[in-house]
Amino acid sequence: MEPMSFNDLKGKVAVFTGGAGVLGSAMVKAMASVGMKIAIADIDKETAAKVAEAISAETGSQVIGVAANVLDRESLEQAKAEINNQLGEIDILVNGAGGNSPQATTKLEQMQEYDDLADTFYGLQMEGFDKVFALNFKGTVLPTMVFTTDMLKKKKGVVLNISSMNSYKPLTKIPAYSAAKASINNFTEWLSVHLAKMGIRVNAIAPGFFITNQNRFLVTDEKTGNWSPRGQKIVDNTPMGKFGEPDDLQGATLFLLSDVSSFITGIVIPVDGGYSAYGGV
C-alpha cells in the first residue's frame, strides 16, 4: 500500500466563494500547498486578486481572483465561464461566503424585566434577518447549482460547506446567523443524499471560535485589546482555553476534499477546541 497523502488533489480545479477572508484564505493556502488550481470567487474582485496573487507567489500554484456575487445567478455563470477558460473544468467547490449583520444582532444576551425592547429580540430588523439568511443559505445554494455542473459530467466531485458551532448551540445575540448556519447543516445532509449516486460528495466543517473581521467587535475590547466579557466567556467554555488559529482549519479541509475520505459524505466536522463536547461545568 502506498503511503497516505493528498497527492490526488494535485492539479484539481477548485472554486472557493468568499475565499479572501481571514479563514478562507488560510484554507485556500492549504489547498494551493498541495498543488490545486484555485479560483477565489468574491464580491470584491480586487481583494480576491490580491489574496490570490500572494498565495500563488508563496505556493507556486495557480490561484486567481474572480468577481462573483453569490446571490446573483448571472454573476455566478459569468464567473464559471471565466474559471473554465482560465483553469479548466471544476472538480471542487468550497462555499465560504457568509457573515452576520448588526441589524440581526441583539444588544442584550438575555431579556430581563423592564429592558428596552429595542435592545432585545423585539428590536431586530427583518431586513437584517433577510440579509443573513440570503448570504449564508441562498449564498451556498446558488453557487452549488452553478459550480457543480462540471462534476455531473465527470461523475466525481466534492462540495465543502462552511457551517459554524452556532449551528449546534446557538450563541446569544445572533439568532439569524445561528439559524442560517443550522440550515447549512441540514442542506449539507440533504444534498449529499441527492448527489451520492452522481459521485459527488457533500460535507461541511463547523469552525468553533476564531477571530475574524466579522466578530472582532464582539469578542475584543477595542480600548484595552483584551477579551471582552463575551470573548472571555468563549475562551472559558473552550476546553483548549483559546480561540482557533486560521491554520487550524487546514487539515480538516484537505481531508474532506481528498479521496482519503472517499466514503465520507453528509457529515459536519467540528473544528472547535472541544467546545461542542463541553457542558460548561
N, C-alpha and C positions, 0 to 999 in steps of 0.2 A: 504493500500500500504506500502511495506517495504521501509525504508529509502534508498536513493540512495547511492551506494558505488561502489568500484572497486572490490568487492569480487569475481565477475565472473572470474577475471584474475588469482586467486589463483590456482597454480598447472599447469597453461598453459605453454607450451614449446615455447620459442621464440629464434630466431636466430637474432643476431644483427651484421651486417657486419660493420667493421670499428669502433666497439664499444669501442675501447681502447683509443680513442681521448678525448680531453677536453669536448666537448659537448656530445659525445656518452656515455662516462662513467657516466655523470650526468643522462642521460636518462635511462641507464641500472640500476643505483641505484634506480631510481623511480620504475622501473618495478620489481626489486628484493624486494623492500619495501612492495609490495602487494602480495608477495609470488609466483611470477613467477619463473620458471626454465629457465635459460638463457645461451645460448652459444654465447660468443663473438668470432666471426669469423674474424680473422685478418691476414694479410700477415706476421705480426711479432708475432709469437705464444708466444714468451717469454713475451713480453709486455702484450699481451691479457691475459695470465695466471696470471700475477702479478695483473693486474687490477681486474680480476675475483676473485682472492683469497681475495683481500682487500674488495671488495663489499660483497662477501659471508660472510666474518668474521663480517662485520658491520651489515648485514641484517638478517643473518641466513638462507638465501635462497641458493639454489644450483646454482652456477654460474661457468661455465667452460670456458677456453680459447681453441680455436681450430684454427689450421693453415688453412688458405684459401686464395687463390688468386682469387679475384672477376673477373679476366679476363681469367681464365683457368677453363673450364668446368670440367675437370677430377679432379682438385684440389677441386672444389666445391662438386662433387659427393662423394669424399672421406670424406670431412668434414661432409656431410649429414649422411653418414653411421656411422661415429663416434658419431654424435649428437643423432641419433636414438638409438644407442646402449647405450649411457650414460644417456640420458634424456627422450627418447620416441619419439612419433610422433610429428611433428612440427605443431603448431597452428598459430604462428605469425612470420612474417618476418619484420625486420626494415632494410632498405637499407641505411646504414650510410656512406659507403665508398665513398670518393670523395676528391677533392682537386684541387689546381691550380698549374701552372708551371711558373717559371720565364721566360721560353722561349716563353710563350704566354701572357706576360705582357709588355705593352709599358712603356717606361720611362716617356713619356710626357702624360699629360691628354688631351690636345688639340694641334693640329698641328698649327703652325704659319709659315709664310713665312721664308725661309732660315733655318728652323730647319734641323738638321742632320737626314736624313731619317732613319738611323739605330735606332733612339730613338722613332720612330713612328710606326704606323700600318705597314708601308712598311718594317720594320726591323724584324717583327715577324717571328719565325721559324715554318714551317708547322709541324715539329716534335713535337713542344710544343702543337699545336692545337690537333694533333692526340692523344697525351698523355692525355690531359684534357678531350677530348670527350670520349675516351676509358674508363678512370677511372670513370667519373661521369655518363655517359649514358649507355655504354655497361656494366659497373660495377654495374648497377642497373638491367638491363635486364637479364643478365645471372644468377645471384643469384636467381632472381624471378622464372626463368624457373626451377631451380633445387630445391629450398627450399619450393615451394608451392605445390609440388605434393601430400604430405600427406593431405593437405587441400582439394584437389579434392576428395579424398576418403571420407572424413568426411562431405563434402559439407558445410564446415564452416571454416572461417579463416580471417586473416587480414594482409594486406601488408601496411606498412607505409614507404613512400619515404621521403627523406630529400632534399627539394628544397632550395631556398635562395631568399632574397629580390632582388638579381641581376636578377632573372628571370623576374621580373616585370619592374624594372627600372635599366637597365644595368649600372654598375659603369664604370667610365673612367678607362683606363689602362688594364682592364681584359675582352677582348671581348670573348675569348674562354670559360672561366668559366661562364660568363653571359649567353651565348647562350646554353651551355651544361645544365645549370640549367633550362632554359626555356624549353628545350626538356624533362626534368623530369616532368614538369607540364603537358605537352601535353601527355606524356606516362601514367601518373597517370590517366588522364581522359579516355584515350583510353582503358587501361587495366581494369578500373573499370566497363566499359560497357561490355567488353568481358567476364568478370568473374562474373558479377552480378547474373546470374541465377545459378551459382555454389555455391552461399552463401559466396563468398569471397569478402570482401570489400577492396578497394584500395584508400588510401588518402595520403596526404603529409602535412608536416609542412614546412613553409618558415621562417627560422630564419632571423631576422634583423642583427644587428651588435653586434657580440660577439668577444672577443679577443681570438684567437686560435693560435696554433703553426704556422699555415699556414699564418695568416695575420699580426702577431705581427710586422714583419719588415716594413709593410706598414703604420701602424697606430700609432706607438710609436717612439719616438726619443731615440735611444739606449743610447746616451751620457747623456741626461738630465732626461730620464724617463717620460717626459711629452708627451702629444699627439703630433704627427707630424702634419703639416698643414692639411694633409688628415684626420687624426684621429679627429682633431678639427672640420673639416667640417662635419664629420659624426655626431658628438655629437650635433652640431648646427642644423642639419637637422632632428634630432630625437626629437619629441616634449617632451619626458620624460627627455631629456638632459643627457643621459648616454648610455653606452654600456650595453647590456644584461649580466646577470649572467647565467652561465650554468644551474643552478636550475630553471631558468625561463621557460625552455622548458618542465619541468616535467609534469605540469598539462595538457597541450595540448596533450602530448604523451599518458598519461594514458586515457584521454577522448577518443581519436581516436582508441585506442586498445581495449577498453572495450565495452561491449554490451550496455552501456548507450548511445552510438552513433550508435546503430544498423541499423538506417535508413539513415545513412550518408555514401555516397561513392562518389568518384570522385571529392573531394574538396581539396583545398590547404589552410591551415590556416596560416596567417602571425603571427609571434610572434616577434614583431619589435618595441615596444615602440612608435607606432604611425607613424613610418617613411613613410609607404605607404599612409597614409592619408594626408601628409603634402606637400604642393606645394612649400615650401621654402620661402614663403612671409607671 
